[in-house]
Amino acid sequence: MEPFGVRVDAATPGAPVTELPVEGLRELVRSHHLLLLRGFASPGGAEELAEYSARWGELGMWPYGAVLELVEHDEPDDHIFDHRYVPLHWDSMYREQIAQFQVFHCVSAPGEGDGGRTTFSQTAAVLREADPAQRALWERVTGRYRREVAQVYAGECVSPVVTTHPDGFPVIRYNEPVPPDEEFLNHPDLEFTGVPEELLPEFHSTLRAALYDPRHLYAHEWRTGDMVVADNYTLLHGREAFTSRSPRHLRRVHVLGTPPLKNTALVR
C-alpha cells in the first residue's frame, strides 16, 4: 500500500482468515508496519476476535475486557465514542505495558462519503526523511500528557518526542494537540518542555506537517469485514471525523510484545 503497509486479499472470497499462518502475518507487520486483510471471513463476534487475536500473542486486558467496541454513543463520555476528529497518538500511553499490535475488525463501515478513515503515520520514516535542523528541534522536546478523568484512560506519562523502538531505531511518541477551533471530549492536559517557549509553535507546526505529509501518512477507508493489524511501536494513529449516526463500528484488541514492553514513560 502507499506510502507504507501491505494488503493481503483472499484468493477465494470468504476464505477464513484463521487459515492464514499468524507467524507469517506477524512478520509482514514487523516489516511493513501495517497489514490489511481484505475479503476474508473474519471472526464473527467480540469473543471470536479475542480468540483470534490471542494467536498473535498475549492480549492487553482492560477493565472492559480485551475488545474495545469503537462505535458512536448517543451521549459519549470520551472522544473515542464521539464522531469527531481524533488527533494522532499512540496506544497504551497510560498503561503499564505498551501494546505491540493493534488488531482492528470493521464490523460495519461508514457510508460512502461519511468519512471516518483511520489515520496512521510512519514515524521512523518521518525521522529518516526529516530536515536535520527540524529533527534536532524535535529531539530536544519532552511531552507530558495527563488525563484526570476517573476512567480506564486516566493517567500521566512523560516521554521524549523522539525515543527508541525496542529494536533500536528512533521513533516518535507524540500526542498531537487539538486545534483551538476543534470540539473535543476529554482532551488530555499537554505540556511540552526542553526548548524555549517561543520555539514551541515551530516545533508543533513542523512536526505536524511531517507526520501528515503524504509520504508518511496512510488513511484507511474502511470496508465491512476489513481486518487491519498495526505496529503500535512505530506508528501514531488517529481518526478523521465522520458523519454522526453513520454505521461506523470497529472492534480493537491490543496484543502485547514478547516479552511485554514496559511503559517507562508512565508516571501514574
Secondary structure, 3 states (H helix, E strand, C coil): CCCCCEEEECCCCCCEHHHCCHHHHHHHHHHHCEEEEECCECCCCHHHHHHHHCCCCCECCECCECEEEEECCCCCCCHHHCCCCEEEECCCCCCCEEEEEEEEEEEECCCCCCECCEEEEEHHHHHHCCCHHHHHHHHCCEEEEEECCCCCCCEEEEEECEEECCCCCEEECCCCCCCCCCCCCCCCEEEEECCCHHHHHHHHHHHHHHHCCCCCEEEECCCCCCEEEEECCCEEEEECCECCCCCCEEEEEEEEEEEEEECCCECC
